């Protein structure tokens, strides 16, 4: 593989990006949200299980995107969650998805949660 992901400290350094990425996920500009989702997906593929904790913190914001009325934002959020679930451990994230979908009144949110699981 190679690259920065091979260094043990890289995941720790990336963790400092959690709050800025969360801010970008709620940005009104669609391009900013899509790029943030792309970066998070790239980090998931590179870091794998090392991204678990950060993914858990970003998941509520990503679930909000899935219920967004803008199709581009909704698709980007859904793809990002799918990528995270594909490359990280499922247990902590699965619980977060179940809890979030239980509290959602929108049918589309519950359907997406079922699809992710």
ChimeraX commands (.cxc) that place a marker at each C-alpha (Angstrom):
marker #1 position 0.00,0.00,0.00 radius 0.5
marker #1 position 2.32,2.77,1.18 radius 0.5
marker #1 position 1.61,6.40,1.83 radius 0.5
marker #1 position 0.89,8.26,5.03 radius 0.5
marker #1 position -1.69,5.67,6.12 radius 0.5
marker #1 position 1.18,3.31,6.94 radius 0.5
marker #1 position 2.40,5.54,9.78 radius 0.5
marker #1 position 0.88,4.76,13.17 radius 0.5
marker #1 position 0.52,8.45,14.04 radius 0.5
marker #1 position -1.41,9.31,10.87 radius 0.5
marker #1 position -4.78,8.20,12.30 radius 0.5
marker #1 position -4.17,10.35,15.38 radius 0.5
marker #1 position -3.36,13.37,13.27 radius 0.5
marker #1 position -6.39,12.82,11.05 radius 0.5
marker #1 position -8.59,12.69,14.16 radius 0.5
marker #1 position -7.98,16.44,14.60 radius 0.5
marker #1 position -9.95,16.94,11.36 radius 0.5
marker #1 position -13.17,15.58,12.85 radius 0.5
marker #1 position -14.68,18.93,13.84 radius 0.5
marker #1 position -13.75,20.72,10.59 radius 0.5
marker #1 position -15.24,17.84,8.58 radius 0.5
marker #1 position -18.41,17.93,10.68 radius 0.5
marker #1 position -18.68,21.65,9.94 radius 0.5
marker #1 position -18.31,20.98,6.23 radius 0.5
marker #1 position -21.04,18.33,6.33 radius 0.5
marker #1 position -23.60,20.97,7.34 radius 0.5
marker #1 position -22.36,23.63,4.91 radius 0.5
marker #1 position -25.10,25.06,2.66 radius 0.5
marker #1 position -22.86,24.67,-0.40 radius 0.5
marker #1 position -23.51,21.26,-2.02 radius 0.5
marker #1 position -19.99,21.06,-3.46 radius 0.5
marker #1 position -18.45,21.48,0.01 radius 0.5
marker #1 position -20.63,18.70,1.45 radius 0.5
marker #1 position -19.85,16.34,-1.44 radius 0.5
marker #1 position -16.11,16.96,-1.08 radius 0.5
marker #1 position -16.26,16.37,2.68 radius 0.5
marker #1 position -18.04,13.05,2.04 radius 0.5
marker #1 position -15.38,12.14,-0.51 radius 0.5
marker #1 position -12.57,12.91,1.95 radius 0.5
marker #1 position -14.24,10.88,4.70 radius 0.5
marker #1 position -14.74,7.95,2.32 radius 0.5
marker #1 position -11.10,8.17,1.25 radius 0.5
marker #1 position -9.98,8.16,4.87 radius 0.5
marker #1 position -12.15,5.10,5.56 radius 0.5
marker #1 position -10.57,3.17,2.69 radius 0.5
marker #1 position -7.06,4.20,3.76 radius 0.5
marker #1 position -7.31,3.83,7.53 radius 0.5
marker #1 position -9.91,1.07,7.87 radius 0.5
marker #1 position -10.59,0.20,11.49 radius 0.5
marker #1 position -8.35,3.05,12.68 radius 0.5
marker #1 position -11.14,5.41,11.57 radius 0.5
marker #1 position -13.79,3.74,13.77 radius 0.5
marker #1 position -13.89,6.32,16.54 radius 0.5
marker #1 position -13.91,9.27,14.16 radius 0.5
marker #1 position -16.53,7.59,11.99 radius 0.5
marker #1 position -18.74,7.19,15.03 radius 0.5
marker #1 position -18.50,10.91,15.71 radius 0.5
marker #1 position -19.27,11.83,12.09 radius 0.5
marker #1 position -22.11,9.35,11.65 radius 0.5
marker #1 position -24.92,11.52,13.10 radius 0.5
marker #1 position -24.04,14.31,10.66 radius 0.5
marker #1 position -23.84,11.83,7.79 radius 0.5
marker #1 position -27.24,10.37,8.68 radius 0.5
marker #1 position -28.68,13.88,8.53 radius 0.5
marker #1 position -27.41,14.15,4.96 radius 0.5
marker #1 position -29.28,11.01,3.92 radius 0.5
marker #1 position -32.55,12.68,4.85 radius 0.5
marker #1 position -31.65,15.89,3.00 radius 0.5
marker #1 position -34.05,17.02,0.29 radius 0.5
marker #1 position -31.19,17.76,-2.11 radius 0.5
marker #1 position -30.59,14.53,-4.00 radius 0.5
marker #1 position -26.87,15.15,-4.54 radius 0.5
marker #1 position -26.30,15.66,-0.82 radius 0.5
marker #1 position -28.41,12.66,0.10 radius 0.5
marker #1 position -26.54,10.39,-2.33 radius 0.5
marker #1 position -23.13,11.66,-1.19 radius 0.5
marker #1 position -24.03,11.02,2.46 radius 0.5
marker #1 position -25.39,7.56,1.69 radius 0.5
marker #1 position -22.32,6.60,-0.33 radius 0.5
marker #1 position -20.03,7.86,2.42 radius 0.5
marker #1 position -21.83,5.81,5.09 radius 0.5
marker #1 position -21.71,2.74,2.85 radius 0.5
marker #1 position -17.95,3.21,2.35 radius 0.5
marker #1 position -17.35,3.63,6.08 radius 0.5
marker #1 position -19.34,0.48,6.86 radius 0.5
marker #1 position -17.42,-1.43,4.18 radius 0.5
marker #1 position -13.97,-0.56,5.53 radius 0.5
marker #1 position -14.44,-0.31,9.30 radius 0.5
marker #1 position -15.82,-2.52,12.05 radius 0.5
marker #1 position -19.59,-2.59,12.12 radius 0.5
marker #1 position -20.54,-3.02,15.78 radius 0.5
marker #1 position -20.29,0.52,17.20 radius 0.5
marker #1 position -21.53,2.09,13.97 radius 0.5
marker #1 position -24.43,-0.33,13.63 radius 0.5
marker #1 position -25.71,0.65,17.07 radius 0.5
marker #1 position -25.49,4.33,16.11 radius 0.5
marker #1 position -27.46,3.72,12.92 radius 0.5
marker #1 position -30.14,1.74,14.75 radius 0.5
marker #1 position -30.50,4.40,17.42 radius 0.5
marker #1 position -30.65,7.23,14.90 radius 0.5
marker #1 position -33.21,5.50,12.68 radius 0.5
marker #1 position -35.42,4.71,15.65 radius 0.5
marker #1 position -35.68,8.38,16.47 radius 0.5
marker #1 position -36.37,9.50,12.90 radius 0.5
marker #1 position -39.91,10.21,11.84 radius 0.5
marker #1 position -39.10,10.26,8.14 radius 0.5
marker #1 position -39.74,6.99,6.37 radius 0.5
marker #1 position -36.78,7.56,4.01 radius 0.5
marker #1 position -34.39,7.70,6.97 radius 0.5
marker #1 position -35.63,4.38,8.33 radius 0.5
marker #1 position -35.38,2.81,4.87 radius 0.5
marker #1 position -31.80,4.02,4.41 radius 0.5
marker #1 position -30.88,2.76,7.87 radius 0.5
marker #1 position -32.25,-0.69,7.00 radius 0.5
marker #1 position -30.30,-0.65,3.72 radius 0.5
marker #1 position -27.04,0.22,5.51 radius 0.5
marker #1 position -27.49,-2.62,7.95 radius 0.5
marker link #1:1,2 radius 0.2
marker link #1:2,3 radius 0.2
marker link #1:3,4 radius 0.2
marker link #1:4,5 radius 0.2
marker link #1:5,6 radius 0.2
marker link #1:6,7 radius 0.2
marker link #1:7,8 radius 0.2
marker link #1:8,9 radius 0.2
marker link #1:9,10 radius 0.2
marker link #1:10,11 radius 0.2
marker link #1:11,12 radius 0.2
marker link #1:12,13 radius 0.2
marker link #1:13,14 radius 0.2
marker link #1:14,15 radius 0.2
marker link #1:15,16 radius 0.2
marker link #1:16,17 radius 0.2
marker link #1:17,18 radius 0.2
marker link #1:18,19 radius 0.2
marker link #1:19,20 radius 0.2
marker link #1:20,21 radius 0.2
marker link #1:21,22 radius 0.2
marker link #1:22,23 radius 0.2
marker link #1:23,24 radius 0.2
marker link #1:24,25 radius 0.2
marker link #1:25,26 radius 0.2
marker link #1:26,27 radius 0.2
marker link #1:27,28 radius 0.2
marker link #1:28,29 radius 0.2
marker link #1:29,30 radius 0.2
marker link #1:30,31 radius 0.2
marker link #1:31,32 radius 0.2
marker link #1:32,33 radius 0.2
marker link #1:33,34 radius 0.2
marker link #1:34,35 radius 0.2
marker link #1:35,36 radius 0.2
marker link #1:36,37 radius 0.2
marker link #1:37,38 radius 0.2
marker link #1:38,39 radius 0.2
marker link #1:39,40 radius 0.2
marker link #1:40,41 radius 0.2
marker link #1:41,42 radius 0.2
marker link #1:42,43 radius 0.2
marker link #1:43,44 radius 0.2
marker link #1:44,45 radius 0.2
marker link #1:45,46 radius 0.2
marker link #1:46,47 radius 0.2
marker link #1:47,48 radius 0.2
marker link #1:48,49 radius 0.2
marker link #1:49,50 radius 0.2
marker link #1:50,51 radius 0.2
marker link #1:51,52 radius 0.2
marker link #1:52,53 radius 0.2
marker link #1:53,54 radius 0.2
marker link #1:54,55 radius 0.2
marker link #1:55,56 radius 0.2
marker link #1:56,57 radius 0.2
marker link #1:57,58 radius 0.2
marker link #1:58,59 radius 0.2
marker link #1:59,60 radius 0.2
marker link #1:60,61 radius 0.2
marker link #1:61,62 radius 0.2
marker link #1:62,63 radius 0.2
marker link #1:63,64 radius 0.2
marker link #1:64,65 radius 0.2
marker link #1:65,66 radius 0.2
marker link #1:66,67 radius 0.2
marker link #1:67,68 radius 0.2
marker link #1:68,69 radius 0.2
marker link #1:69,70 radius 0.2
marker link #1:70,71 radius 0.2
marker link #1:71,72 radius 0.2
marker link #1:72,73 radius 0.2
marker link #1:73,74 radius 0.2
marker link #1:74,75 radius 0.2
marker link #1:75,76 radius 0.2
marker link #1:76,77 radius 0.2
marker link #1:77,78 radius 0.2
marker link #1:78,79 radius 0.2
marker link #1:79,80 radius 0.2
marker link #1:80,81 radius 0.2
marker link #1:81,82 radius 0.2
marker link #1:82,83 radius 0.2
marker link #1:83,84 radius 0.2
marker link #1:84,85 radius 0.2
marker link #1:85,86 radius 0.2
marker link #1:86,87 radius 0.2
marker link #1:87,88 radius 0.2
marker link #1:88,89 radius 0.2
marker link #1:89,90 radius 0.2
marker link #1:90,91 radius 0.2
marker link #1:91,92 radius 0.2
marker link #1:92,93 radius 0.2
marker link #1:93,94 radius 0.2
marker link #1:94,95 radius 0.2
marker link #1:95,96 radius 0.2
marker link #1:96,97 radius 0.2
marker link #1:97,98 radius 0.2
marker link #1:98,99 radius 0.2
marker link #1:99,100 radius 0.2
marker link #1:100,101 radius 0.2
marker link #1:101,102 radius 0.2
marker link #1:102,103 radius 0.2
marker link #1:103,104 radius 0.2
marker link #1:104,105 radius 0.2
marker link #1:105,106 radius 0.2
marker link #1:106,107 radius 0.2
marker link #1:107,108 radius 0.2
marker link #1:108,109 radius 0.2
marker link #1:109,110 radius 0.2
marker link #1:110,111 radius 0.2
marker link #1:111,112 radius 0.2
marker link #1:112,113 radius 0.2
marker link #1:113,114 radius 0.2
marker link #1:114,115 radius 0.2
marker link #1:115,116 radius 0.2
marker link #1:116,117 radius 0.2
view
